[in-house]
Amino acid sequence: MTPNYPPEPFRIKVVEPIRLIPPAERIKAIQTAGYNPFSLKAEDIFIDLLTDSGTGAMSQHQWAAIMEGDESYAGARSYFRLKDAVDDIFGFKHFVPTHQGRAAENILSAVLVKPGCSVPSNMHFDTTDANIRARGGRPANLVIDEAFDPANPHPFKGNMDLAKLKAFIEQIGVKNIPFGMITVTNNAGGGQPVSMENIKAVAALYHAYGIPFYIDAARYAENAYFIKLREPGFADKTPIEIAREMFSYADGFCMSAKKDAIVNIGGLLALNDETAFRQVSNELILREGFVSYGGLAGRDLDAMAVGLYEGLDEDYLAYRLSQTAYLAGLLREQGIGLIEPPGGHAIYIDAGSLLPHIPHGEFPGQTLAVEMYLEGAIRACEIGSVMFAHPDPDTGEMIFPRLELVRLAIPRRVYTQSHLNYLAETIGKIARRADQLRGYKFTYAPELLRHFTARFEPLK
């Protein structure tokens, strides 16, 4: 029997009504959306697990901070309050705010990525991958092999494979690698954490070759707590202490603050290199705004400054990871294959194993995501061949990802245990008739980030 998770370390102060629309209305809604959950109206969703990005519930302290927002164009008090938090937690010489994580990735890529170069990581997520490709670069994923075995219980399946990384650097050549990355936690691979030992070793390898090392830090707080729970030597350290050590090995980071800073909008880009910072500042001013607001209102900067600390609160993190583990247990009891062990921000259903009769090119993850909406008005995100399949730049042959997943991203401080029970019940109904489901084909798809706006139709 799945145990309950710890009581929420908060009580509910404001509620938002949600409505479960009838099945006939759901059919019409998904058809109108071109069978793409991204194109559904939010009012037609009962439980929305499309993303945990910007969908969390802010605290009373964050809403109070918003009232103190200084909307001065340059040098606002809000900026300096955010600067104090960023300096304290991350410890880099320079930083700029951006309106969200992909803006930080865009600026970093604009400054450093040149056509034909390569950027290695454990696994790049969608916008990082696309920003590198949009500048003519090639993203490379070098995660450990255990990441591709959903049932493998490895505690740090987000780790970079050091042998792969070394071989990649030797093959590509240092001059063709403007910077290296690692993503914490590894979103594309199931929200799996990266160990401190691996971060330190990756940094040492990059630096041995003179390659700058950047962390994609969207879920750094969850990663820090996994290190505390799973890695020897860290049990007595606080999440903020662990985070400070993580970032001490890096030359910079980019971050969507809409995740572990628990805000509805915002991002960060930080680095130590003075020359690169000047280039970043110029690019920011051109595309986002002045360096002290970066496309955000002052009130957003204040909410972020508070949220960065709230995301590191140990009671909150214990609840957060336990909530995810609870949902995983409910699904596991019904024989539904997952990425194991469960990550911090989401459950990843192994759609490939649930729907083995649907090949990559007919999109098993998309099939499951659509069916979840039809069955229970649940919105989830495909992370498989819709999101990541792409033509080989040299041969044109289609390269499919090794995993076909559906991500159930749990917004922070939003849903209750009853909602999770409903989710598990709905997915269980689908699993019992999985062999009856059929795949989908594109009727429209852009070249990059096609999952956001693509349209589909069911195969007969």
Secondary structure by P-SEA (a helix, b strand, c coil): cccccccccccccbbbbbbbccaaaaaaaaaaaccccccccccccccccccccccccccaaaaaaaaaccccccccaaaaaaaaaaaacccccbbbbcccaaaaaaaaaaacccccbbbbcccccaaaaaaaaaacbbbbbbcccccccccccccccccccaaaaaaaaaaaccccccccccccccccccbbbbcaaaaaaaaaaaaaabbbbbbcccaaaaaaaaaaacccccccccaaaaaaaaaccccccccccccccccccccccccccaaaaaaaaaaaaacccccccccccaaaaaaaaaaaaaaacaaaaaaaaaaaaaaaaaaaaacccccccccccccccccccccccccccccaaaaaaaaaaaaccbbbbbcccccccccccccccccccccbbbbbccccccccaaaaaaaaaaaaaaaaacccccccccccccccccccbbbbbbcc
